[in-house]
């Protein structure tokens, strides 16, 4: 170990005297770390978005054949029967805490890119109370005027939703205010007054989903059993609200994570070649020095260990600079993607998992890229090395 440290110190002094080669090696690590960090920050942000949406003590009731809440349809009889199910919490009036909602979409132009399809959710006071979403502006419309509240993300990225009125469904809607749920999926939506949205969609006797506040989170399984046991409700199904959003957004995060892994393999192959070429050129100029050190009694393992450690240190330093820079510049910034039916906005997230993954990736790249050049340097024929100078 003492020999390795001595050789490492000598290598550092040599690199400072000839900085071109270590700079090229560092550039390979830096670019790889930048790309991988951004690729991982996207699915991490989407997972954070999904896990922050929904409540464990709220059950969603959808039609049995619906793939999501937008394609679900629930009628008045089913709504009445849901109110009579056991384990449903009571609201402040002592009535079952039920909130029926209608889901639609609306398209809006954006300064850059194609039009954005935004999910519109028809809500009433029961939804606001149950979900605890904070809103600003006018807290209630007059019932005769079309009114909407715009999610924080949607308001920042779609200019029309920051104005006093927004046009969709062939009508002008008054923007009564904004709402924020701390960076959840709902912040990408428009929430409209339920009666006016139902009238706009000509769906006076239809709802998309029914939210049921449970007495406690542990009551969900028993509530689901009671719903499934009633033959009059065989046309609907229920899922815990928090699980619904994890499932329906988690697949996007999983897809992007798999894409990041695939790209990282291709990126890593290119980075290994780049780093190995730069390292080979650098070590070739040190063959004479290494051979002299071996002739003076330094072991081949010590020479190899010092060279490998030098590359790893350069890689971790370059990757660390890349990650820190991106955390300062990009972490928390918002991006948009599609859920399949509408746009959702999320934030780049560079948490400890992303940082450790990138550093581990750089460590593996450094080791793989160094194997052949370091072997040639440390275990090549001594006489050839002495003749190199």
N, C-alpha and C positions, 0 to 999 in steps of 0.2 A: 504493500500500500504506500509505503514511503517513496518507493521508486516511481509509482504511478503519479503521486502528487508532485514530485520533482519534475517529472517529464511534462505533466500538465502545465505547470508554471512556465516551463520553457516554451511549450507550444503557444501559450497565451502571449508571451513576449514576441514570438515569431509572427503570430497573427497580427499583432499591433504594428509590427514593422512592415508587414505585407498584408494590408487589410482587404485587398481586392477579393481574394478567395473566400474568406469568411463572410464577406458581405454578400457574395453570390449564393453561398450556402444558406445564409439567413433569409435571403429573399425568397428562396424556395419554400422554406418553412413558413414565412410570413404570409405569402399568398395562399398557401394551403389552409392555414389557420383562419384567415379572413373568410374564405369561402365556406368552410365547414361551420364556423361560428354562426354565420348568417343562415345557413341551411338548417341548423339545429334550433335557432332562435324562433323560427316560424312555427314548427309543430309544438314547441314548448309553450309559445304564446297561445296557440289554439287550445292546448290542453288546459292551460290556466283559465281561458275563457269559458270552457265547458264546465270545469269544476266549480266555477264561481257563479253559475247560473242555476236557479231552481232551489227548492227547499226540500229537506228530507221529510218534513211533516205535511207535505202537500202531495196528494195523489192526482194524477191526470187521468181523465176518462176520455177515451177516443173510440171511434167506431172500430169494430173488430177488423175490418178489412183495410183500414187506413195505414199507409206507410209512415205518415207523419201527421202533425196537427193540421197542416194546411189542406190535406186531402180528406180529413175526417168530417163527418156530418152526424149530428145528434139532434133528435127531434124532441118535441115537448113532452111526450109520454116518458121517454127515457130520462129526461131531466127531472121530471117529477119523481120517478122511482129512485133516482140517485139521492134525492133529498131524504128519502126514508131509510137509507142504509144505516146500519149501526156504526159506532165508533167515529161518527162525524162530529167535529167540534162545533160549539155554538158561537155565534157572533155577539156583539154587544147588545143586540135586541133579543137574544135568546133563541134565535132561529138557526137552522143548519148553516154552517159557514161554507157556502157554495158560490162559486164565481164562474158563470158561463162566458165564453169568449168566442169571437168570430175572427178567423184568419183570412187575410187577403194579401194582395201584392199591388205595388204601384211602381211605375217606371219614371225615372227622373234623369235629365241630362246632367252630365258632368263636364267640367272644363277640359279634362283630358280623358280619353278612353271612351268606350261605348256607354250607352245609358245604364244606369244602375237600377236593378230591380230590388225594391225595399219591401220587407214584410210589414204589413199593416195589421195591427191587433186591435180588435174592438173590445173595449173594457168598460166596466162600470165602477162604481165606488167600492163594490165588494172586492174587485181585483186589486185596486190600490191598497185597500186595507189589509188584505191577506198577504200580499207579496212585499209590502213595506217599501216600495220603490219611492224615492224622493223626487218630487217635481217642483218646478218653479213656474211663475207666471200665474195665469188664471187657473184656479183649482177646479172650476166646474163651468161648463158652458150653460147657455140658457135653454138648451133643448131644441131650439128651432134653428140654430146656426151650426153649420158643420164645424166642429172643432177638433184639433189634433194636438198631441204633445210629441215632440221629437226627441229621440234618444241622443245622448251626448255625442257618440261617435258619428251618427248619421248627420247631425247638425254641422259638425266640423268638416265633413267631406262632401256634402251636397249643398251647394250654395242656395238652391231654391228653398231648402228646408230651414234656412236661417232668416228668410224673409217673413213678412207678416202673413202672407197667404201662400199656399202651395196648391197646385192643380193636379188632380188625378181623378179617375172615374168620371171624366167629363164635367168636373165641378171644381169650384174654388173652395178650399178648406182654410179656415182661420187657424193660424199657428198660435195656440193659446199659451205655449211655454215649452220648456224642455224638461227632461227627466234624466236621472243618472242612477244606475244600479252598481256603481263601483267597478265598471269595466266588464259587465256581463254581456251575454248575447243580446239581451233586451236593449242595450244601448245602441244597437244597430237598427232598431225598429222605429216605426211610427205607431203610437197608441192613439186610437180615435175613440170618440164617444160611441158606445155600443149601439144605441138606438139609431143614430144617424148612419153608421156604417152598415147596419143591417138593412136600412132603407136603401142605401146606395147599391147594395148587392142584391136587393129584392129577396132578402132571406129573413123575413119577419118571424118565421117559425122554425129556424134552423140555427144551430150553433156548431162551431168546429170542435171545441173541447170544453170540458167542464173540470174546473179545479175544485178539489175537495180538501178542506183543512181538516186534518186528523186530530184526534185528541192528543196523540203523542206519536213520534216517529215509529215506535215499535208496533203501532196499531196497523201498519200497512198490510201485512200478510193476512191478518184477520179480516180487514176491510175487503181485500181482494177476494178472499174465500167467500165472503157474504155476497159480493157482486156476482161471482161466477156461479153461485148456488141458486140465484134467482133466474128461472128460465125466461122471464120477461126481459132480461138484460143480456140475452145471449148475442145480441148484435153489437155489444161494446166490450172493451177491454180496459184495463187500468195498468198504470205503471207509475212508480214513484217519480215525481217531477225532476229531482236531481239526476236520477238514473237516465231519464229520457234525454236530457241535454248532453250527458256524457256519451251516450250511445250515438246520438245524431250529429254530434260534432267531433267526437273522438275518432270516427273513421277518417275524417279529413286529416286530422293530426297524424294518425297512423300511416296514411298513404304518403304524406309529405315526409314523415320520418324514414319510411322505406326508400323513398326517392333520394333522400339525403344520404342514406347508407350506400346506395348504388353509385351515386355521384362521387362519394368519398373514396370508393374503391378505384374508380377511374382516375380521379384527381390524385389519389395516392400513388398510383402507378407512374403518372407523369412527374410527380414531385420526387419520387425515389430516383428516377432517371436523371432529373435535373441536379438533385443534391449529390448523387453518386458521381456524375461527371465533374461537377465543381470540386468535389472532395478528391477525386482521382488526380485532377490537375494540381491541386494543392499539395497532396501527399507525394506526388511525383517529384516535386521540387524539394521535398524533404528526405528523399531516399538516402542521400549521402549522410545527412545529419543522423537519421535513424540508424543507419548501418554503423556509423562511428560510435553511437551510444551503445549499441549492442556489443561492439568490439570492446568497449570499456567495461562491460559487465552488466549492463542493463538487460533484463530478460525480455524475450519476445512478448510474453504476456503483459509485462509492464508497458511496453511500447504500444501494444494493441489496446490495452485498457485506457491509457492516457488519450490516445487518438479517439477512441469511441466516446469517452467521457467528454472530450472537447466538442464533438459533434452534437451530443445530447444537450450540452449546456447552451450551445448556439441555438439549437432548435427550441428548447424551452424558453430561452430569453426572447427570441423572435416571436414565438407563438404567444408568450405572455404579453408582449407589447401590442400585438394584434388584438388580443382579447380585451385588454384594458382599454385600448382606443375605441373599440366597438361598443363596449359597455358605456363609455362616456358619450359617444356620439349617437348610437342607435338604440340602446336599451330603453324600452318604454315608448318608442315611436310607433305610430299606428300604421297598419297596412290593411288592405282589403282583399278578400278572396270570396269565392262562391261556395255556398252550401249545397249547390245543386239546383235550388229553386230561387234563391235570393242572395243578396250580398251580405256578408258579415265583416265587421271590422274587429281587428285584434291588435295586440301590442307585441312587438319583439320582446322576448324574455330570455335573458342570458343569466340563468341561475347557476348555482354551484355545479349542478349536473352538467350543464353545457361547458363550463370552464374546465372541469376535470376531464370530460370526454375529449375536448380539443387538445389539452395538454398530453393526455394519454395517446391520442392519435399521433401527435408530433413525436412522442417518444418512440413509438413503433416505427414511424417513418425513418427516424434517425438511425435506429438500430439496423433496419433492413438495408438502408442506403449505404451504411458504413461497412457492412460485412466483407464485401469483396475488396474494396480499396484498402481497408485496414489490414486484411489478411495479406495482401501483396506487400504492404509496407513492413509489417512485423515479422512475417514468416518467409519472405523471399530470401533468395540466396545472398548470403552476407557479402561475398566477393563482388556480386553484381551491384549491390548497394554502394560499396566503397568505391567502385569505378564510376558511379553516377556523377560525382563531382568532377 
